[in-house]
Every structure is written in structure tokens, then in C-alpha cells.
């Protein structure tokens, strides 16, 4: 009698194979200076909504899928900034809070700058930047897109639009900033600590793979790699042309979860 053939069927997707399972993405701060101000990025999830009705939008799989693919970065500062021109016509920023501002005047210039007027996209739309330390890293091809927090309602809309961006974090783990194009400089820019500042979305080769975001360790290898990318945007145009060179000098692995004591 012939012995029966035994075989096993596995439905699990192997986590250690490339392009399968979850997409591991690490976030970290460029340095620990004022680190307590910067909250971890958090997955967008509008949970304080009614789910009583079976057809409620809160139960819609498409809505849930959309929300789950964005991560939110909260604003670390309270800022109320106006625009003016001095007696010689030069563009300048005004701290509307004055001495009542939570951010001291001598520290404001360290976190908030106006782009040189010659670099504005439109002559009547100033561009400002808020410096932030958030970086992202992955060990496979992953693109990050920075976009406005469109799922969150602001009763006082900002007088302009943020500059988004998209680049591969596996070869270009650069810090994100909040860049803003001021469409109506007659109106102030008011930012409040804790409010959504922007979203990030991550894209791998297979869009069906979920994102696993965790805090990454700033290992010596990661620090050395990033040092080779430091300030190159000030030296050349079209920095995307450097991606191949960056990838050639990249160690195989740069992503490591931060260990907590």
C-alpha cells in the first residue's frame, strides 16, 4: 500500500524576504537638542466619530485604508508671524506675540527663516521655513511624501500652502522642514503647538504592504552616511542626480530599532 504523502501549506508572508510583509520604516531626530519638544509621528486615525450606523463613513474600509496610510507630525511651537517690508523695501518677519511669545526673540531666528526673495516662486508670495529635526530611514526602496494635513479641519485656515516633497528615504535620509508659500501675506501665520503640522506617506514597490513605523537608532553607520549628504543641496543643483552616488556608498543596512532601557 502506498504511503500517503504529507505536505504543509503556509499562509504566512515571510517577514525576512525582500518586498514582502510589512515595510519597516524608522524615524529619528537629527540630534537630541530640545528633543522633548518633538512628538513621535503618529498614524492618522480619526477615531472620535460615530460608528452606530452600519453604513457610516467611519466604518468604510476605503476611508480606514486612506487614514492608515498617513502619519502625522505635530507642531512643536506656538508661533504668530506677520509679514512686512522695512523702510528700504526689504522683506521681513514680525513676531506678533512680541514679549508675550513663548519663543524668545533670540531663538526665533534659529527655527524660523524667510527664503531669500530672489528664490521665491512668485514675487508676491513669500516663502518661509520652520526648521525641524525629523528624519526617516529604510533598508529597501521607500519614498516619503510630505503633504498638508488635509484630514484635519482648521477653523482659521493658513494663508497659503505648504511645500510638499517626495524622495527615497533609503538613500536620502534628510531632515524634513516645514516650508510654506505665503499666498496672502496680509494675513498672519498662526501655528499652535500640538496641532497637525503635516502628514507623511510612505510608498514601497508594493502599495498593499502595510507600513511599520518605529523609532530608529542613530547608529555610527547611519551618522557617517548622513555626514556624506550634509549640506550638498547648497553645493549643487538637482540633488536627485546624486542618488546613485549615495547608494553606491551606502552600507547594506542602516535601519535599527532604538533600544529602550
MIDOSE-1310 file (N, C-alpha, C; in nm, 2 decimals, decimal comma, always signed):
residues 261
xxxx	+0,08/-0,12/+0,00/+0,00/+0,00/+0,00/+0,09/+0,12/+0,00; +0,06/+0,22/-0,09/+0,14/+0,34/-0,10/+0,12/+0,43/+0,02; +0,23/+0,47/+0,08/+0,23/+0,56/+0,19/+0,17/+0,70/+0,15; +0,08/+0,76/+0,23/+0,03/+0,89/+0,19/+0,14/+1,00/+0,19
xxxx	+0,13/+1,09/+0,10/+0,23/+1,20/+0,10/+0,18/+1,31/+0,19; +0,27/+1,36/+0,28/+0,23/+1,46/+0,37/+0,30/+1,59/+0,33; +0,22/+1,70/+0,33/+0,28/+1,83/+0,30/+0,21/+1,94/+0,38; +0,27/+2,05/+0,39/+0,22/+2,16/+0,48/+0,19/+2,28/+0,39
xxxx	+0,08/+2,35/+0,42/+0,05/+2,47/+0,35/+0,07/+2,59/+0,44; +0,15/+2,68/+0,40/+0,17/+2,80/+0,49/+0,11/+2,92/+0,43; +0,03/+3,00/+0,50/-0,03/+3,12/+0,45/+0,04/+3,24/+0,50; +0,14/+3,23/+0,58/+0,21/+3,35/+0,63/+0,30/+3,40/+0,52
xxxx	+0,31/+3,54/+0,52/+0,41/+3,60/+0,43/+0,54/+3,62/+0,51; +0,65/+3,56/+0,46/+0,78/+3,57/+0,53/+0,82/+3,72/+0,55; +0,85/+3,75/+0,68/+0,88/+3,89/+0,70/+1,02/+3,92/+0,66; +1,11/+3,82/+0,65/+1,25/+3,85/+0,62/+1,28/+3,85/+0,48
xxxx	+1,19/+3,82/+0,39/+1,21/+3,83/+0,25/+1,19/+3,97/+0,20; +1,27/+4,01/+0,10/+1,25/+4,15/+0,05/+1,12/+4,16/-0,03; +1,07/+4,28/-0,02/+0,94/+4,30/-0,09/+0,82/+4,22/-0,05; +0,82/+4,18/+0,08/+0,71/+4,10/+0,13/+0,69/+4,15/+0,28
xxxx	+0,57/+4,12/+0,33/+0,54/+4,15/+0,46/+0,53/+4,30/+0,48; +0,55/+4,34/+0,60/+0,55/+4,49/+0,64/+0,67/+4,56/+0,58; +0,65/+4,69/+0,56/+0,75/+4,78/+0,52/+0,81/+4,85/+0,64; +0,93/+4,82/+0,68/+0,99/+4,87/+0,80/+1,05/+5,01/+0,77
xxxx	+1,00/+5,11/+0,84/+1,05/+5,25/+0,83/+1,08/+5,30/+0,97; +1,20/+5,36/+0,98/+1,24/+5,42/+1,10/+1,24/+5,57/+1,10; +1,20/+5,63/+1,21/+1,21/+5,78/+1,22/+1,31/+5,81/+1,34; +1,37/+5,92/+1,32/+1,47/+5,96/+1,43/+1,49/+6,11/+1,42
xxxx	+1,54/+6,17/+1,52/+1,57/+6,31/+1,52/+1,72/+6,33/+1,49; +1,75/+6,44/+1,42/+1,89/+6,46/+1,38/+1,98/+6,47/+1,50; +1,93/+6,53/+1,61/+2,01/+6,54/+1,73/+1,91/+6,54/+1,85; +1,97/+6,54/+1,97/+1,88/+6,54/+2,08/+1,85/+6,68/+2,14
xxxx	+1,90/+6,78/+2,07/+1,87/+6,91/+2,12/+1,72/+6,95/+2,12; +1,67/+6,98/+2,24/+1,53/+7,01/+2,25/+1,44/+6,90/+2,21; +1,49/+6,77/+2,23/+1,41/+6,66/+2,18/+1,28/+6,64/+2,24; +1,26/+6,69/+2,36/+1,14/+6,68/+2,44/+1,02/+6,76/+2,37
xxxx	+1,06/+6,85/+2,28/+0,96/+6,93/+2,21/+0,89/+6,85/+2,09; +0,96/+6,75/+2,05/+0,92/+6,69/+1,92/+0,85/+6,55/+1,95; +0,72/+6,55/+1,93/+0,64/+6,43/+1,95/+0,67/+6,32/+1,84; +0,66/+6,19/+1,87/+0,68/+6,09/+1,77/+0,57/+6,11/+1,66
xxxx	+0,60/+6,08/+1,53/+0,50/+6,08/+1,43/+0,39/+5,97/+1,47; +0,27/+6,00/+1,44/+0,16/+5,91/+1,48/+0,07/+5,88/+1,36; +0,02/+5,76/+1,35/-0,07/+5,72/+1,24/-0,19/+5,80/+1,25; -0,24/+5,86/+1,14/-0,36/+5,93/+1,13/-0,48/+5,84/+1,15
xxxx	-0,56/+5,87/+1,25/-0,68/+5,78/+1,27/-0,78/+5,87/+1,34; -0,89/+5,90/+1,26/-1,00/+5,98/+1,31/-1,09/+5,89/+1,39; -1,07/+5,88/+1,52/-1,14/+5,78/+1,59/-1,27/+5,83/+1,67; -1,27/+5,96/+1,69/-1,38/+6,02/+1,77/-1,50/+6,04/+1,68
xxxx	-1,54/+5,94/+1,61/-1,66/+5,96/+1,51/-1,76/+5,85/+1,54; -1,88/+5,87/+1,50/-1,99/+5,78/+1,53/-1,98/+5,66/+1,43; -2,00/+5,54/+1,49/-2,00/+5,42/+1,42/-2,13/+5,34/+1,44; -2,23/+5,41/+1,48/-2,36/+5,34/+1,51/-2,42/+5,28/+1,39
xxxx	-2,42/+5,36/+1,28/-2,49/+5,31/+1,16/-2,39/+5,22/+1,08; -2,45/+5,11/+1,03/-2,37/+5,02/+0,95/-2,30/+5,08/+0,83; -2,37/+5,18/+0,78/-2,32/+5,25/+0,65/-2,24/+5,38/+0,69; -2,21/+5,40/+0,81/-2,13/+5,52/+0,85/-2,00/+5,52/+0,78
xxxx	-1,96/+5,64/+0,74/-1,82/+5,66/+0,68/-1,71/+5,61/+0,77; -1,74/+5,61/+0,90/-1,64/+5,57/+1,00/-1,61/+5,42/+0,98; -1,70/+5,35/+0,92/-1,69/+5,20/+0,91/-1,64/+5,17/+0,77; -1,63/+5,26/+0,68/-1,60/+5,24/+0,54/-1,45/+5,19/+0,53
xxxx	-1,43/+5,07/+0,47/-1,29/+5,02/+0,45/-1,20/+5,12/+0,37; -1,26/+5,18/+0,27/-1,18/+5,27/+0,19/-1,13/+5,39/+0,27; -1,22/+5,44/+0,36/-1,18/+5,56/+0,45/-1,07/+5,51/+0,55; -1,09/+5,40/+0,61/-1,00/+5,34/+0,70/-0,86/+5,32/+0,64
xxxx	-0,86/+5,26/+0,51/-0,74/+5,24/+0,44/-0,67/+5,37/+0,41; -0,74/+5,47/+0,37/-0,68/+5,60/+0,34/-0,61/+5,66/+0,47; -0,69/+5,66/+0,58/-0,63/+5,72/+0,70/-0,51/+5,64/+0,75; -0,51/+5,51/+0,73/-0,40/+5,43/+0,79/-0,27/+5,45/+0,71
xxxx	-0,27/+5,51/+0,60/-0,15/+5,53/+0,52/-0,08/+5,66/+0,54; -0,13/+5,74/+0,63/-0,07/+5,87/+0,66/-0,03/+5,87/+0,80; +0,09/+5,94/+0,83/+0,14/+5,96/+0,96/+0,15/+6,11/+0,98; +0,11/+6,16/+1,10/+0,10/+6,30/+1,13/+0,22/+6,34/+1,22
xxxx	+0,27/+6,46/+1,18/+0,38/+6,53/+1,27/+0,31/+6,65/+1,33; +0,32/+6,66/+1,46/+0,26/+6,78/+1,52/+0,35/+6,89/+1,53; +0,29/+7,01/+1,54/+0,37/+7,14/+1,55/+0,44/+7,14/+1,69; +0,57/+7,17/+1,70/+0,63/+7,18/+1,82/+0,63/+7,32/+1,89
xxxx	+0,58/+7,42/+1,82/+0,59/+7,56/+1,86/+0,46/+7,63/+1,85; +0,45/+7,74/+1,94/+0,34/+7,84/+1,92/+0,40/+7,96/+1,85; +0,35/+7,99/+1,73/+0,40/+8,10/+1,65/+0,29/+8,18/+1,59; +0,31/+8,31/+1,59/+0,22/+8,40/+1,53/+0,30/+8,50/+1,46
xxxx	+0,31/+8,48/+1,32/+0,41/+8,56/+1,24/+0,34/+8,64/+1,14; +0,38/+8,77/+1,13/+0,33/+8,86/+1,02/+0,44/+8,89/+0,93; +0,40/+8,95/+0,82/+0,50/+8,99/+0,71/+0,50/+9,14/+0,69; +0,62/+9,20/+0,67/+0,63/+9,34/+0,65/+0,75/+9,37/+0,56
xxxx	+0,76/+9,49/+0,52/+0,88/+9,54/+0,45/+0,94/+9,66/+0,52; +1,07/+9,66/+0,53/+1,13/+9,77/+0,61/+1,13/+9,90/+0,52; +1,20/+10,00/+0,57/+1,20/+10,13/+0,50/+1,27/+10,13/+0,37; +1,35/+10,03/+0,35/+1,42/+10,01/+0,22/+1,35/+9,90/+0,13
xxxx	+1,24/+9,86/+0,17/+1,16/+9,76/+0,09/+1,20/+9,62/+0,11; +1,28/+9,59/+0,20/+1,33/+9,45/+0,22/+1,22/+9,37/+0,30; +1,20/+9,25/+0,26/+1,10/+9,16/+0,32/+1,15/+9,13/+0,46; +1,06/+9,12/+0,56/+1,09/+9,09/+0,70/+0,98/+9,02/+0,77
xxxx	+1,01/+8,94/+0,87/+0,91/+8,88/+0,95/+0,88/+8,95/+1,08; +0,76/+8,95/+1,13/+0,72/+9,02/+1,25/+0,67/+8,92/+1,35; +0,72/+8,91/+1,47/+0,67/+8,83/+1,58/+0,55/+8,90/+1,64; +0,43/+8,86/+1,61/+0,31/+8,93/+1,65/+0,29/+8,92/+1,81
xxxx	+0,35/+8,82/+1,87/+0,33/+8,80/+2,01/+0,42/+8,89/+2,09; +0,53/+8,94/+2,03/+0,62/+9,03/+2,10/+0,68/+8,97/+2,22; +0,68/+9,04/+2,33/+0,74/+8,99/+2,46/+0,65/+8,87/+2,52; +0,53/+8,86/+2,47/+0,44/+8,75/+2,52/+0,47/+8,62/+2,44
xxxx	+0,55/+8,62/+2,35/+0,58/+8,50/+2,27/+0,64/+8,39/+2,35; +0,60/+8,27/+2,34/+0,66/+8,16/+2,41/+0,81/+8,13/+2,36; +0,83/+8,17/+2,24/+0,97/+8,15/+2,18/+1,04/+8,28/+2,20; +1,16/+8,28/+2,27/+1,24/+8,40/+2,29/+1,28/+8,46/+2,15
xxxx	+1,30/+8,59/+2,14/+1,33/+8,65/+2,02/+1,47/+8,61/+1,96; +1,56/+8,58/+2,05/+1,70/+8,54/+2,01/+1,70/+8,39/+1,97; +1,59/+8,32/+1,99/+1,58/+8,18/+1,95/+1,49/+8,16/+1,82; +1,41/+8,26/+1,80/+1,31/+8,25/+1,69/+1,39/+8,24/+1,55
xxxx	+1,50/+8,31/+1,54/+1,57/+8,30/+1,41/+1,64/+8,17/+1,39; +1,65/+8,09/+1,50/+1,71/+7,95/+1,48/+1,61/+7,85/+1,43; +1,48/+7,88/+1,44/+1,38/+7,78/+1,40/+1,30/+7,83/+1,28; +1,30/+7,97/+1,26/+1,21/+8,02/+1,15/+1,30/+8,12/+1,07
xxxx	+1,29/+8,09/+0,93/+1,36/+8,18/+0,84/+1,28/+8,21/+0,72; +1,31/+8,32/+0,66/+1,25/+8,35/+0,53/+1,34/+8,33/+0,42; +1,30/+8,26/+0,31/+1,38/+8,23/+0,20/+1,42/+8,36/+0,13; +1,54/+8,37/+0,08/+1,58/+8,48/+0,00/+1,48/+8,52/-0,11
xxxx	+1,44/+8,64/-0,12/+1,33/+8,69/-0,21/+1,36/+8,65/-0,35; +1,48/+8,64/-0,39/+1,52/+8,60/-0,53/+1,48/+8,46/-0,56; +1,46/+8,38/-0,45/+1,43/+8,23/-0,47/+1,28/+8,20/-0,45; +1,19/+8,31/-0,43/+1,05/+8,28/-0,42/+1,00/+8,24/-0,56
xxxx	+0,90/+8,15/-0,56/+0,84/+8,11/-0,69/+0,76/+8,22/-0,75; +0,70/+8,30/-0,67/+0,62/+8,41/-0,72/+0,66/+8,54/-0,64; +0,67/+8,65/-0,71/+0,72/+8,77/-0,65/+0,64/+8,82/-0,53; +0,51/+8,78/-0,53/+0,42/+8,83/-0,43/+0,38/+8,73/-0,32
xxxx	+0,46/+8,62/-0,32/+0,43/+8,51/-0,23/+0,56/+8,47/-0,15; +0,58/+8,53/-0,04/+0,70/+8,50/+0,04/+0,70/+8,35/+0,08; +0,82/+8,30/+0,09/+0,84/+8,16/+0,13/+0,91/+8,15/+0,27; +0,86/+8,09/+0,37/+0,92/+8,07/+0,50/+0,95/+7,93/+0,53
xxxx	+1,04/+7,90/+0,62/+1,07/+7,77/+0,66/+1,08/+7,76/+0,81; +1,02/+7,65/+0,86/+1,04/+7,62/+1,00/+1,13/+7,49/+1,01; +1,25/+7,51/+1,07/+1,35/+7,40/+1,08/+1,30/+7,29/+1,18; +1,31/+7,17/+1,13/+1,27/+7,05/+1,21/+1,37/+6,95/+1,21
xxxx	+1,38/+6,86/+1,31/+1,48/+6,75/+1,31/+1,44/+6,62/+1,26; +1,31/+6,60/+1,21/+1,26/+6,47/+1,18/+1,33/+6,41/+1,05; +1,38/+6,29/+1,07/+1,43/+6,21/+0,95/+1,37/+6,08/+0,95; +1,37/+6,01/+0,83/+1,32/+5,88/+0,81/+1,42/+5,79/+0,73
xxxx	+1,42/+5,66/+0,76/+1,52/+5,58/+0,70/+1,46/+5,44/+0,68; +1,50/+5,37/+0,57/+1,45/+5,24/+0,54/+1,57/+5,16/+0,47; +1,56/+5,03/+0,47/+1,66/+4,95/+0,41/+1,62/+4,89/+0,28; +1,51/+4,93/+0,23/+1,46/+4,90/+0,09/+1,41/+5,03/+0,03
xxxx	+1,38/+5,02/-0,10/+1,33/+5,14/-0,17/+1,20/+5,18/-0,11; +1,20/+5,30/-0,05/+1,08/+5,36/+0,01/+1,08/+5,51/-0,02; +0,97/+5,56/-0,07/+0,96/+5,70/-0,10/+0,87/+5,76/+0,01; +0,91/+5,88/+0,06/+0,83/+5,96/+0,15/+0,77/+6,08/+0,08
xxxx	+0,64/+6,11/+0,10/+0,58/+6,23/+0,05/+0,54/+6,31/+0,17; +0,57/+6,44/+0,17/+0,53/+6,53/+0,27/+0,41/+6,61/+0,22; +0,30/+6,61/+0,29/+0,18/+6,68/+0,24/+0,11/+6,76/+0,35; +0,02/+6,84/+0,32/-0,06/+6,92/+0,42/-0,15/+6,82/+0,49
xxxx	-0,19/+6,86/+0,62/-0,27/+6,77/+0,70/-0,42/+6,79/+0,66; -0,46/+6,74/+0,54/-0,59/+6,77/+0,48/-0,70/+6,70/+0,55; -0,68/+6,60/+0,64/-0,79/+6,53/+0,71/-0,83/+6,60/+0,84; -0,75/+6,70/+0,87/-0,78/+6,78/+1,00/-0,83/+6,92/+0,96
xxxx	-0,94/+6,96/+1,02/-1,00/+7,08/+1,00/-0,94/+7,20/+1,08; -0,91/+7,31/+1,01/-0,86/+7,43/+1,08/-0,97/+7,53/+1,07; -1,02/+7,58/+1,19/-1,12/+7,69/+1,18/-1,06/+7,82/+1,13; -0,93/+7,84/+1,14/-0,86/+7,95/+1,09/-0,76/+7,91/+0,98
xxxx	-0,80/+7,89/+0,86/-0,71/+7,84/+0,76/-0,58/+7,92/+0,74; -0,48/+7,85/+0,71/-0,35/+7,92/+0,69/-0,36/+8,00/+0,56; -0,29/+8,11/+0,55/-0,30/+8,20/+0,43/-0,20/+8,16/+0,32; -0,20/+8,03/+0,29/-0,11/+7,98/+0,19/-0,11/+7,83/+0,19
xxxx	-0,01/+7,78/+0,12/+0,01/+7,63/+0,11/+0,15/+7,59/+0,15; +0,16/+7,46/+0,20/+0,29/+7,41/+0,23/+0,36/+7,36/+0,11; +0,49/+7,36/+0,11/+0,57/+7,30/+0,00/+0,58/+7,15/+0,04; +0,52/+7,06/-0,05/+0,54/+6,92/-0,03/+0,67/+6,88/-0,09
xxxx	+0,69/+6,75/-0,09/+0,81/+6,69/-0,15/+0,80/+6,54/-0,15; +0,88/+6,48/-0,23/+0,88/+6,33/-0,24/+1,02/+6,29/-0,28; +1,08/+6,19/-0,20/+1,22/+6,15/-0,22/+1,24/+6,01/-0,16; +1,34/+5,93/-0,20/+1,36/+5,80/-0,14/+1,44/+5,81/-0,01
xxxx	+1,38/+5,76/+0,09/+1,45/+5,77/+0,22/+1,56/+5,67/+0,24; +1,56/+5,56/+0,16/+1,66/+5,46/+0,18/+1,80/+5,51/+0,14; +1,80/+5,61/+0,04/+1,93/+5,67/+0,00/+1,94/+5,81/+0,04; +1,83/+5,88/+0,08/+1,84/+6,02/+0,11/+1,77/+6,05/+0,24
xxxx	+1,82/+6,01/+0,36/+1,76/+6,03/+0,49/+1,78/+6,17/+0,54; +1,72/+6,27/+0,47/+1,74/+6,41/+0,51/+1,63/+6,46/+0,60; +1,66/+6,56/+0,68/+1,56/+6,61/+0,77/+1,45/+6,69/+0,69; +1,33/+6,67/+0,74/+1,22/+6,74/+0,68/+1,20/+6,88/+0,75
xxxx	+1,17/+6,98/+0,67/+1,13/+7,11/+0,73/+0,99/+7,14/+0,69; +0,93/+7,24/+0,75/+0,80/+7,29/+0,72/+0,82/+7,41/+0,63; +0,80/+7,40/+0,50/+0,82/+7,51/+0,41/+0,68/+7,56/+0,37; +0,66/+7,69/+0,37/+0,53/+7,75/+0,34/+0,53/+7,86/+0,24
xxxx	+0,44/+7,86/+0,15/+0,43/+7,96/+0,05/+0,31/+8,05/+0,09; +0,34/+8,18/+0,12/+0,25/+8,27/+0,18/+0,17/+8,34/+0,07; +0,05/+8,29/+0,04/-0,03/+8,34/-0,07/-0,08/+8,48/-0,04; -0,12/+8,50/+0,09/-0,18/+8,63/+0,13/-0,10/+8,68/+0,25
xxxx	+0,01/+8,75/+0,22/+0,10/+8,80/+0,34/+0,03/+8,91/+0,42; -0,09/+8,95/+0,38/-0,16/+9,05/+0,47/-0,22/+8,98/+0,59; -0,23/+8,84/+0,58/-0,28/+8,76/+0,69/-0,16/+8,69/+0,76; -0,17/+8,69/+0,90/-0,07/+8,63/+0,98/-0,07/+8,47/+0,96
xxxx	+0,05/+8,41/+0,99/+0,06/+8,27/+1,00/+0,05/+8,23/+1,15; -0,05/+8,16/+1,19/-0,06/+8,12/+1,33/-0,05/+7,97/+1,34; +0,05/+7,92/+1,41/+0,07/+7,78/+1,44/+0,07/+7,76/+1,59; +0,00/+7,65/+1,63/-0,01/+7,62/+1,77/+0,05/+7,48/+1,80
xxxx	+0,13/+7,48/+1,91/+0,19/+7,36/+1,95/+0,09/+7,25/+1,97; +0,12/+7,13/+1,91/+0,03/+7,01/+1,93/-0,07/+7,00/+1,81; -0,09/+7,10/+1,73/-0,18/+7,09/+1,62/-0,10/+7,01/+1,50; -0,18/+6,95/+1,41/-0,12/+6,88/+1,30/-0,04/+6,98/+1,21
xxxx	+0,09/+6,95/+1,19/+0,17/+7,04/+1,10/+0,17/+6,99/+0,96; +0,20/+6,86/+0,94/+0,20/+6,80/+0,81/+0,18/+6,65/+0,83; +0,15/+6,58/+0,71/+0,15/+6,44/+0,71/+0,27/+6,39/+0,63; +0,30/+6,26/+0,65/+0,40/+6,19/+0,56/+0,33/+6,06/+0,52
xxxx	+0,36/+6,03/+0,40/+0,31/+5,90/+0,34/+0,43/+5,82/+0,28; +0,43/+5,69/+0,30/+0,54/+5,61/+0,26/+0,49/+5,52/+0,15; +0,58/+5,50/+0,04/+0,54/+5,42/-0,07/+0,66/+5,32/-0,10; +0,62/+5,19/-0,09/+0,72/+5,09/-0,13/+0,68/+5,03/-0,27
xxxx	+0,75/+4,93/-0,32/+0,72/+4,88/-0,45/+0,58/+4,82/-0,46; +0,53/+4,76/-0,35/+0,40/+4,70/-0,35/+0,31/+4,79/-0,25; +0,22/+4,86/-0,31/+0,14/+4,95/-0,22/+0,05/+4,88/-0,13; +0,03/+4,75/-0,14/-0,06/+4,68/-0,05/+0,01/+4,64/+0,08
xxxx	+0,14/+4,66/+0,09/+0,21/+4,62/+0,21/+0,20/+4,73/+0,32; +0,16/+4,69/+0,44/+0,14/+4,79/+0,55/+0,28/+4,85/+0,59; +0,27/+4,97/+0,65/+0,39/+5,04/+0,70/+0,41/+5,01/+0,85; +0,52/+4,97/+0,89/+0,56/+4,96/+1,03/+0,66/+5,07/+1,06
xxxx	+0,61/+5,17/+1,13/+0,69/+5,29/+1,16/+0,74/+5,28/+1,31; +0,87/+5,29/+1,33/+0,92/+5,29/+1,47/+1,04/+5,38/+1,48; +1,08/+5,41/+1,60/+1,19/+5,50/+1,63/+1,32/+5,42/+1,60; +1,41/+5,48/+1,52/+1,53/+5,42/+1,48/+1,65/+5,47/+1,56
xxxx	+1,75/+5,39/+1,57/+1,87/+5,42/+1,64/+1,96/+5,50/+1,55; +2,02/+5,61/+1,60/+2,12/+5,68/+1,52/+2,26/+5,61/+1,54; +2,27/+5,50/+1,46/+2,40/+5,42/+1,48/+2,51/+5,50/+1,42; +2,64/+5,46/+1,45/+2,76/+5,52/+1,39/+2,75/+5,51/+1,24
xxxx	+2,71/+5,40/+1,19/+2,70/+5,38/+1,04/+2,60/+5,48/+0,98; +2,49/+5,50/+1,04/+2,39/+5,60/+0,99/+2,44/+5,74/+1,00; +2,51/+5,77/+1,11/+2,56/+5,91/+1,13/+2,67/+5,94/+1,02; +2,76/+5,84/+1,00/+2,86/+5,86/+0,90/+2,80/+5,87/+0,76
xxxx	+2,70/+5,79/+0,73/+2,64/+5,80/+0,59/+2,57/+5,94/+0,57; +2,50/+5,99/+0,68/+2,44/+6,12/+0,67/+2,53/+6,23/+0,66; +2,65/+6,22/+0,72/+2,75/+6,32/+0,71/+2,80/+6,34/+0,57; +2,80/+6,23/+0,49/+2,83/+6,25/+0,35/+2,73/+6,32/+0,27
xxxx	+2,61/+6,33/+0,32/+2,50/+6,40/+0,25/+2,48/+6,54/+0,30; +2,55/+6,58/+0,40/+2,53/+6,71/+0,47/+2,55/+6,83/+0,38; +2,45/+6,91/+0,37/+2,47/+7,04/+0,30/+2,50/+7,04/+0,15; +2,48/+6,92/+0,09/+2,51/+6,91/-0,05/+2,41/+6,99/-0,13
xxxx	+2,29/+7,02/-0,08/+2,19/+7,10/-0,15/+2,23/+7,24/-0,18; +2,33/+7,28/-0,09/+2,38/+7,42/-0,11/+2,50/+7,42/-0,21; +2,54/+7,31/-0,26/+2,66/+7,30/-0,34/+2,63/+7,27/-0,49; +2,51/+7,20/-0,51/+2,48/+7,16/-0,65/+2,33/+7,18/-0,67
xxxx	+2,29/+7,19/-0,80/+2,15/+7,19/-0,84/+2,11/+7,04/-0,87; +1,98/+7,02/-0,86/+1,93/+6,88/-0,90/+2,00/+6,77/-0,82; +1,97/+6,78/-0,69/+2,04/+6,68/-0,60/+1,99/+6,54/-0,62; +1,88/+6,52/-0,69/+1,84/+6,38/-0,73/+1,95/+6,31/-0,81
xxxx	+2,03/+6,39/-0,88/+2,14/+6,33/-0,96/+2,24/+6,26/-0,88; +2,24/+6,29/-0,75/+2,34/+6,23/-0,66/+2,29/+6,10/-0,60; +2,17/+6,05/-0,63/+2,12/+5,93/-0,56/+2,20/+5,81/-0,59; +2,25/+5,79/-0,72/+2,33/+5,68/-0,75/+2,46/+5,68/-0,67
xxxx	+2,52/+5,79/-0,66/+2,65/+5,80/-0,59/+2,62/+5,77/-0,44; +2,51/+5,82/-0,39/+2,48/+5,80/-0,25/+2,45/+5,65/-0,22; +2,38/+5,59/-0,31/+2,35/+5,45/-0,30/+2,48/+5,36/-0,30; +2,57/+5,40/-0,39/+2,70/+5,33/-0,40/+2,78/+5,32/-0,27
xxxx	+2,77/+5,43/-0,19/+2,85/+5,43/-0,07/+2,76/+5,39/+0,05; +2,64/+5,35/+0,03/+2,55/+5,32/+0,14/+2,58/+5,18/+0,19; +2,59/+5,16/+0,33/+2,60/+5,03/+0,38/+2,47/+4,95/+0,35; +2,48/+4,82/+0,36/+2,37/+4,73/+0,33/+2,25/+4,76/+0,42
xxxx	+2,28/+4,78/+0,55/+2,18/+4,81/+0,65/+2,21/+4,93/+0,73; +2,11/+5,02/+0,74/+2,12/+5,14/+0,82/+2,00/+5,15/+0,92; +1,91/+5,06/+0,91/+1,79/+5,07/+0,99/+1,80/+4,98/+1,11; +1,79/+5,03/+1,23/+1,80/+4,96/+1,35/+1,71/+5,02/+1,45
xxxx	+1,62/+4,94/+1,51/+1,53/+4,99/+1,61/+1,60/+5,04/+1,74; +1,55/+5,16/+1,79/+1,61/+5,21/+1,91/+1,58/+5,13/+2,03; +1,67/+5,10/+2,11/+1,65/+5,02/+2,23/+1,62/+5,11/+2,35; +1,52/+5,07/+2,42/+1,49/+5,15/+2,54/+1,53/+5,08/+2,67
x	+1,58/+5,15/+2,76/+1,63/+5,09/+2,89/+1,51/+5,05/+2,97
